[in-house]
Structure formats: C-alpha cells, structure tokens
Amino acid sequence: MLRFHFAAIAWSVTIVGLFTTVAHSTADDRSVEPVESAITVPTPDDVVAKMLDLVKVKKDDVLYDLGCGDGRIVVAAAVKYRCRAVGFDINPLKIDQSRERVKQAGVQSLVRIEQKDIFKVDLAPATVLTLYLLPEMNDQLVPQIQKMKAGTRIVCHDFPIEAFQPEQRITIKSVETDAPHEIFLYRLPLKPRK
Ligand SMILES: C[S@@+](CC[C@H](N)C(=O)[O-])C[C@H]1O[C@@H](n2cnc3c(N)ncnc32)[C@H](O)[C@@H]1O
C-alpha cells in the first residue's frame, strides 16, 4: 500500500512535468527544454527479467517499450534474447539516459531509442509490447493496440489494461524494492474482462 502511494505521488509529479513538455514539443524535437522535475519510476531489474521471461521473448521478436524511461527494458531484452527493440519516450533526459545505456551495453545494432509521444507511434512492427504506464494511459493506447497483429504479446507492470482479461497475472516480490509487483500478460486479440 505504501509503495502504491509512493508510485502515485511520483507519477503525479511526472505527469505535471510532462504536461509542460508536451505543450512545447513535437516528436523528435531535440530543442525541447529538459524537464528537470520529471521523476520517473523505473521497473526494478528483477521485475524486468520476470516480465521478459513471462512474455517469452525470442530472438526474432521486435519489442517496443512505450515510455522507455532509462532504457533498461529494451537493453535487457537485447542483451539476454538478442532481439531487436525500440524504446520510445517523450522526455529528452530519458532519451539521453537510454541512449547511454544502449551504448554501455554494446547493443546499438539491436536497439533504437526514439523521442516520440507514444500515442503517435505506429505499433504495427512490434511483436511484444512492454508497458509501465498509468491505467488511463494503457486505456488510451487500446485503439493503437487493437490495430496490431494477432498473436502480439503485451506485458504490463503493476497497471493492467483494465477493460481486458489478462492471459496471466502474477505477483513477484522484488529484492530491490522489498515489495510485491504485479505483472499482467495479454495476447492479441484482447479478450474483454469476464
Ligand atoms: C514509469 S516510467 C517507465 C519506464 C520504463 N518503461 C520502465 O519500466 O522502467 C514511464 C515513462 O513514460 C514516459 N512517458 C509518459 N508519457 C509519455 C508519452 N505520452 N510519450 C512518451 N513517453 C511518455 C515517461 O517520460 C517515463 O519515462
């Protein structure tokens, strides 16, 4: 419960910061002023590993992380599974952090990082989506998700796609946060919640 409150507060700060950015930016606009106050909450590395395991990433997958933060999910996927991956974020500070992480891991041939509003991204090339976004953002993505290929897998950290029934739902305790984290797995076509 405490963790949820922390996440909610951190998210509120992030959203306030992001509204400022969005108001002045266009996709891939590097002239955007950095959002110094944008605190983002990353997925702990052990939860990232479990998400990638649950969604059964394969070498021929193309994984998109929508709101990639510091790039830890796309880099972890490329390092462990050698799949291609693309991370999208609207915050230029996160783009710089992600690109640095990609370079440090030596996976530049597999991973691309793009500064874009996730609600304007064509999701068609992806076979796996990873999401750690507020439920209302997940809901807003549904029209884009519904255009994706049948069989596409989606794995969400902590916040489900509320109107739809997950194929699997698990809770793991992270050693990093010492708290439980929920993971939801979906497969297209999405099935309405029972
Ligand atoms: C909670 S963080 C998750 C980061 C990463 N996926 C992870 O799990 O560690 C959410 C990220 O979404 C980004 N974000 C929020 N709204 C966005 C939008 N409309 N377009 C692109 N990125 C967005 C934020 O900048 C933030 O980095």
The ligand as a Gaussian input file, in Angstrom:
#p B3LYP/6-31G(d) Opt

LIG

0 1
 C        7.101000       4.700000     -15.112000
 S        8.213000       5.172000     -16.398000
 C        8.568000       3.557000     -17.046000
 C        9.955000       3.462000     -17.635000
 C       10.335000       2.078000     -18.151000
 N        9.383000       1.581000     -19.133000
 C       10.438000       1.093000     -17.013000
 O        9.500000       0.279000     -16.856000
 O       11.410000       1.163000     -16.254000
 C        7.113000       5.858000     -17.645000
 C        7.828000       6.604000     -18.759000
 O        6.840000       7.009000     -19.707000
 C        7.245000       8.238000     -20.267000
 N        6.047000       8.862000     -20.869000
 C        4.938000       9.320000     -20.243000
 N        4.055000       9.805000     -21.140000
 C        4.610000       9.629000     -22.369000
 C        4.181000       9.917000     -23.699000
 N        2.987000      10.461000     -23.954000
 N        5.006000       9.596000     -24.721000
 C        6.224000       9.034000     -24.482000
 N        6.687000       8.739000     -23.249000
 C        5.889000       9.031000     -22.201000
 C        7.860000       8.993000     -19.099000
 O        8.736000      10.016000     -19.546000
 C        8.560000       7.868000     -18.337000
 O        9.918000       7.788000     -18.706000

